[in-house]
Amino acid sequence: MRVTKNYTTDGGDRTVIGGVLEFAGGKIVKDGEEVSLGGSGSAAPGSKRRSCSN
């Protein structure tokens, strides 16, 4: 038996991602326009961030 965290529902109008969705390059487009997710390099809310000390 196969168990999947990702699935499509609502007649294909909704895709559910159960886990991490990572974009490695490329772009995100909505209604023909590129969408910016604020790629400032900041950590996502609730994630742990490592600090570097030199």
PERA-V278927 format. One record per backbone hydrogen bond with DSSP energy under -1.0 kcal/mol. NH is the residue of the N-H (numbers start at 1). CO is the residue of the C=O. If there is no record, write none. Layout:
nh	co
NH	CO
NH	CO
This chain:
nh	co
7	16
9	14
12	9
13	10
14	9
16	7
30	33
33	30
35	28
40	38
47	44
